[in-house]
Amino acid sequence: MVQLKGKKAIVIGERDGVQGPSIAECLLSAQAQVVLVQTQCFV
């Protein structure tokens, strides 16, 4: 199991897939520190 407690994370989500804030919430629940959240459109 990966331990994320105290780790810093940069989150890049996709507009038509999993968006950045959703990924960030998962990481926050794993006690990671989210330092940047972006949602991009990859076309």
Secondary structure as GFF3:
##gff-version 3
##sequence-region A 1 43
A	DSSP	beta_strand	8	14	.	.	.	ID=ss1
A	DSSP	alpha_helix	20	29	.	.	.	ID=ss2
A	DSSP	beta_strand	33	40	.	.	.	ID=ss3
###
